[in-house]
Amino acid sequence: MRGIRLRRAVAACLGVAALSAATATLAPSASADPDIPIDIQTNSTIHLAKLGLDTQGTGRLTGSVDLATGELTGDLVMDASQTNVDLLGIRAATVGVEVAATKPIAGHVNFSDFSIEATASFNIKVLYVRPLGIKWLNLVGNRCHTQTPITINVTGKADPATFRASLSGTFEIPPFTDCGLTTPILTLLISGPGNTFSTS
């Protein structure tokens, strides 16, 4: 039963590992600078292949697009997330997750059709798994994270009238490390290829 509870708790939270850009605001610069600043509130859906579950995440992307080359650069800050998982009206676990970028986002915008290609790299940190919401009990310790950074390549298009962007891509979740006795459980239940990311 504990394995089932941990599976549901972690699955509910890892969607925050999402990298997304559903709503974008690109404001032309008032100066002669050829860059367009980016300020994007992110909203995304991530499908975890091994669990067969869809999860949502939020964050913010700031950066710029070079008008001469179409080069896209930016920094993504994802909100830390806490989710309470209830079974039969009882809190089974509280899970906290953080997505930490390991390098700036890099990509390209094709101004002929407003298609977008971009690459991002990040680690998933499981901050805590607290059974029954007990604040002093943390099953994963304070260093639980993916062994290596996750890399995701996304493609899509922006609407030139509204600058809203729809993007999608697939990625692989590496094994977890430094999660105490739960390390092999997290790896078994979550790590693997075929996970998908999309925005709308």
Sequence and secondary structure as in RCSB ss.txt:
>XXXX:A:sequence
MRGIRLRRAVAACLGVAALSAATATLAPSASADPDIPIDIQTNSTIHLAKLGLDTQGTGRLTGSVDLATGELTGD
LVMDASQTNVDLLGIRAATVGVEVAATKPIAGHVNFSDFSIEATASFNIKVLYVRPLGIKWLNLVGNRCHTQTPI
TINVTGKADPATFRASLSGTFEIPPFTDCGLTTPILTLLISGPGNTFSTS
>XXXX:A:secstr
 HHHHHHHHHHHHGGGG    SEEEE   SSS  EEEEEEEEEEEEEETTTTEEEEEEEEEEEEEETTT EEEEE
EEE  EEEEEEETTEEEEEEEEEEEEEEEEEEEEETTTTEEEEEEEEEEEEEEEEETT TT  TTTT  EESS E
EEEEEEEE TTT  EEEEEEEEE  EES GGGHHHHHHHH EEEEEEE  
